[in-house]
Amino acid sequence: MANEQPHRVALYWAPRPESALWQAGCQWLGRDAATGKLLPQPAIDGITTEVFEALTAEPRRYGWHATLKPPFRLREGTGLLDLDQAVQTLAGQFKAGTLPALRVEPLGNFLALRPQGTPVAANALAAACVEALQPLSRPLSAEDLQRRRRAPLTPHQDALLQRWGYPWVFDEFRFHCSLTGPLDGLDAGSREALMQAAGHRFNHLPPEPLNSIAIFIEPTPGADFQLHRHLGLST
């Protein structure tokens, strides 16, 4: 296998493709990142197909997941083989477990699937992914920094951005699976309809295992992210 270097890579928690949560999440977003297939999205009363497609466009591109280490570019001279080896080593240092139950709730100005209670093991795994894989990460360009700073950042968040390439890591990290992009301009009734539809789809699903790190890749700039592989945690 060639040691290829895609445009960007990311480390996620993602359900296994055969799981009920993976199927539910992919159908909600309208794309399966394991197969690359577009999927018909659910119909939601009071929200048109076009509006729902637009509301889910951002998370659809990134694939159904919760971020552990956000998308980054690999350093010159490194590729997927190097990343696979580093993630495999890291994964072997963590014991597999179970996430707290995931439920639908607002997070800032979007809708997300969030753990009920503090996901201690997931937070620790995310912090380790950010820190341990940073040596493989290419420093942000001035353009990247400017783009990230379009969102209002505190001085602490800006310091995290400069050091780790992303402002929402470590104490700023919030484990979540994004269900929508920003809900700006959506009226209260439509927001409630989204909440109810998402809750009906996701809130009854059983707790999920935390037993692997998923590597996703963005093959070329602006392309949809694809599931590359799962690397299992220690048992």
SULDAHU-V382407 format. One record per residue. SS is DSSP state (helix for helix, strand for strand, loop for the rest). PSI is psi in degrees with one decimal (999 if undefined). NEAR is the number of other ideal C-beta (glycine too) atoms within 10 Angstrom. Layout:
<<SS PSI NEAR> <SS PSI NEAR>>
This chain:
<<loop 130.9 7> <loop 148.7 7> <loop 66.4 13> <loop 157.8 11> <loop 102.2 19> <loop 172.3 19> <loop -49.5 14> <strand 159.6 19> <strand 161.8 24> <strand 151.1 21> <strand 122.3 29> <strand 159.0 26> <strand 130.8 24> <loop 138.9 26> <loop 155.2 24> <loop 146.3 15> <loop -22.4 15> <loop -4.8 8> <loop 157.2 15> <helix -36.7 13> <helix -37.7 19> <helix -46.2 20> <helix -43.5 15> <helix -43.3 19> <helix -42.5 25> <helix -39.8 23> <helix -39.4 16> <helix -45.7 24> <helix -25.5 26> <loop 16.8 18> <strand 141.6 23> <loop 111.8 20> <loop -12.4 27> <loop -36.9 20> <loop -20.1 12> <loop 1.1 11> <loop 140.1 10> <strand 143.1 13> <loop 149.0 15> <loop 131.7 8> <loop 157.4 17> <loop 151.0 14> <loop 133.5 10> <strand 123.5 18> <loop 131.0 8> <loop -4.0 13> <strand 123.7 18> <loop 159.5 11> <helix -41.2 11> <helix -40.9 8> <helix -44.7 15> <helix -39.2 21> <helix -40.7 14> <helix -39.2 12> <helix -27.7 22> <loop 5.7 21> <helix -43.8 13> <helix -54.6 14> <helix -27.7 23> <helix -41.1 24> <helix -35.4 16> <helix -13.9 20> <loop 159.6 24> <loop 118.0 28> <loop 171.0 23> <strand 131.5 25> <strand 136.2 24> <strand -56.7 25> <strand 120.4 28> <strand 166.0 20> <strand 136.7 18> <strand 161.6 22> <loop 136.8 20> <strand 148.0 22> <loop 153.9 14> <loop 138.4 7> <loop -0.3 8> <loop 156.2 17> <loop -165.7 17> <helix -33.5 19> <helix -40.4 13> <helix -41.6 15> <helix -45.7 22> <helix -44.4 16> <helix -43.2 11> <helix -40.8 18> <helix -37.7 26> <helix -42.3 14> <helix -45.0 11> <helix -44.5 19> <helix -35.7 21> <loop -10.8 12> <loop -3.2 11> <loop 139.4 19> <strand 138.9 11> <loop 148.5 14> <strand -154.3 14> <strand 137.4 13> <loop 152.3 20> <loop 160.3 18> <loop 139.0 14> <strand 133.1 23> <strand 154.2 16> <strand 132.3 20> <strand 158.2 16> <strand 146.3 15> <strand 105.6 15> <loop -127.1 11> <loop 27.3 11> <strand 173.9 17> <strand 139.5 26> <strand 161.8 21> <strand 119.8 26> <strand 148.0 20> <strand 143.9 21> <loop 106.8 12> <loop 166.6 9> <loop 121.4 10> <loop 76.2 24> <helix -47.6 11> <helix -40.9 17> <helix -40.0 19> <helix -42.0 17> <helix -40.0 11> <helix -41.9 24> <helix -44.6 25> <helix -40.9 16> <helix -37.7 18> <helix -45.3 25> <helix -47.9 24> <helix -48.0 14> <helix -31.6 16> <loop -1.9 20> <helix -35.4 14> <helix -21.6 9> <helix -4.6 18> <strand 132.9 18> <loop 136.8 14> <loop 148.1 12> <loop 143.0 18> <loop 168.2 10> <helix -36.7 7> <helix -40.9 8> <helix -44.8 15> <helix -44.7 14> <helix -40.9 10> <helix -43.2 11> <helix -30.9 18> <loop 0.1 13> <loop -30.3 7> <loop 141.2 11> <loop 126.2 6> <loop 142.9 16> <loop 164.4 10> <helix -37.8 7> <helix -44.4 12> <helix -37.9 18> <helix -36.7 14> <helix -40.2 12> <helix -40.2 21> <helix -46.4 21> <helix -35.9 13> <helix -39.9 13> <helix -1.6 19> <loop 5.1 22> <loop 139.3 20> <loop -19.2 20> <loop 67.8 16> <loop 166.3 22> <helix -119.1 14> <helix -15.3 9> <helix -2.4 14> <loop 137.6 18> <loop 109.2 15> <loop 127.4 22> <loop 155.1 20> <strand 117.1 26> <strand 130.0 21> <loop -23.7 26> <loop 168.9 25> <loop -163.9 17> <loop 141.4 11> <loop 25.0 16> <loop 134.7 7> <loop -4.8 7> <loop 128.2 17> <loop 166.0 10> <helix -38.7 7> <helix -40.3 10> <helix -38.3 19> <helix -42.1 15> <helix -38.7 11> <helix -40.5 17> <helix -46.1 24> <helix -45.1 15> <helix -42.9 14> <helix -42.1 21> <helix -42.7 22> <helix -41.3 14> <helix -34.1 12> <helix -37.6 17> <helix -29.5 19> <loop -16.0 13> <loop -6.1 10> <loop 146.5 17> <loop 162.6 10> <loop 146.9 13> <loop 147.8 23> <strand 146.2 14> <strand 87.9 21> <loop 9.9 19> <strand 163.4 20> <strand 127.8 26> <strand 130.9 23> <strand 123.2 22> <strand 151.2 24> <strand 146.5 23> <strand 99.7 20> <loop -44.7 14> <loop 159.8 9> <loop 125.0 7> <loop -4.8 8> <loop 157.7 13> <loop 143.0 15> <strand 143.0 22> <strand 143.7 17> <strand 118.9 22> <strand -53.7 20> <strand 160.6 14> <strand 136.4 20> <strand 120.5 20> <strand 144.9 13> <loop 166.5 20> <strand 146.0 10> <loop 999 6>>
